[in-house]
Amino acid sequence: MPPSVVTKNIVLGRDLSDRCPIDTTYCSCANCRPMKQPAEAFCCKEIGRSTTSWAINFNKFMASGCICQDNRIKSVVGNKIELDIFIDTVKGLSNPENEDVELMGRNYRFALYKKLTIMIHGYIGAKQRMPLPSCLVAFVRATYPEEDEEDYCGFLDAS
């Protein structure tokens, strides 16, 4: 069964059902890319205009440009050795037999989405998911790409 369309964006505190996720006219940072779900089709600059507690967490990473230009964000995304350690730690928690698993781009992307969420918001709880701005998702995807664009699943709600 295909995943349901997610339209509620908890970071912005509003429903984005009227937003076409492949149309990036909402983008003010020039780095957003087409997405699959309306809830993930938002720009880091939109976050600055929101007053939700989730949006406030993003402000510490917002310089005058795009969130992707923040040195801490660039360091986390680009440091594959630290990401391997993070994946091993998380894998050890969910894989007590510590079976070797060949890591692929999607493993790195999933780990980065989790790590960036923790970095920005702190631990938000098990099975809780938080959409990241389109520009940040595009930055992660460009760093750890899939061969086929259709292989990106997009934001999935935890429910």
N, C-alpha and C positions, 0 to 999 in steps of 0.2 A: 504494500500500500504506500503510495507516495506521501511524503510529509505534507502537513497542512501549511498553508500560507501564513506566515507570521507578519502581522501588520502593526502590532503594538510595540512601540519603542520605549523601553523603560528609562533609557538614558535621557531622551528628550522629554519624556513624560506625556507623550501623545500618540495617537493612532496615525499611522502613515499609509492607510489603505488607499488614499487618493494619489499616492506617489507611484509613478512607474519606475521600478527598480533599474531599468536599463537606461533611463534618461538621467543624465548627470547634471542637469541644469541647477540643481540644488547646491552644487559644489562651489565653494569660494576659495579653496586652497589650490585648485588646479591639479590635484592628484587623485581625485575620486574616480572610480571605474564602475561600469555597469555591474549590478548585483542581481541575485536571484530572488530575494525577498524584499518587500517594502521596508521591513523593520531594520534592515542593514544598509539601506540606501540613504545614508546621512553623512554629512561632512563634519570634520573636526571643528570647523568654524561655527556650525550650528550649535554645537555643545556649549560654546561660550555664551550663547544667548538663552540657555536654559537654566532653570534654578533648581532642578532636582538634585538630591544629594549625590546621585550617581554622576551627574554632569559636573558638580563641584570638584569631584575627585580628579577629573580630567584636567582641570585648570592648572594644576602644578606641572603639567607637561606641555602646556601651550605657550609657545613663544610667539613672536609676531607672525611667523609663518605657519606651516603645517605641523601637526603633531609628529609626523615622520621625520622632521628636521631636528627634533629634540635629541641631544647626544645620548641620553640614557636609553631612549627607545632604539636608536640606531645600534647602540652597543649590545642590547639584549637580542635584537633580531640578527645581528651579524656574527655573534659569538657562538659558533657551532660547537666548540668544545664544552662550554658551559651548558648549552642546550642538550648535548648528549648526556651530561651528568644529571640534568633535570629530568630527562626522559628515563634514565636508569632508576632514579629515585622514585618517580611515579610508577614506573613499570614494576619495581620491586614491591610497591604497596599493593598493586593489583595482580601481580604474577609472582606469588611466593616461591614457585619452583625456579624462578629466574631463568626461564627458557630464553635462548637466544632468538631474537626476532630481527629480521633484516629491516632496518629503518629506511623509509622512503620519504619523499617530499611531503606527503600527507601527514606522516607522523610528526615531522618537524613543524608543519603548520599548526596542527592540533595542539602540540605542546606549546608553541608560541602563543596561540590564542589564550590558552590557560595561563601561561606565565605572565603575559601582558595584562590580563584581567586581574591577576593577583597583585602585580606591580602597581596598577592604577587604583584598584579598589580595596586591596587586601583580600583575605579569604572570604568568599561570599557564601560558602556552604556547599555541601555535596549536591550534585545534580542541578546546580544553579548555573544558568548561562546568561551572559551579558553580551549584547551586540557591540562590536567595535566599529568605529567609523570606516566607511568605504575606503578612504585613503590609506588607513593603517592595514586593513585587510589586503589591499592591493600591494602594499609594500612587502608584506609577508609573502604573498603569492609570487611576487617578482623575485624574491630571494630564494624561495623553495618552490619552484614552479611544477606544474603538471604538464605532461606533453599535450594533453587535450583540454581545452578550456571547459568542455562539458563535464569533466571529471570533478570540478569543484562543486561541492554540495550546497554551499551557502549556509546561512545561519539557521540552526534548528533549535526550536524551543525545547526546553528540558521536559515539558509535560507530555 
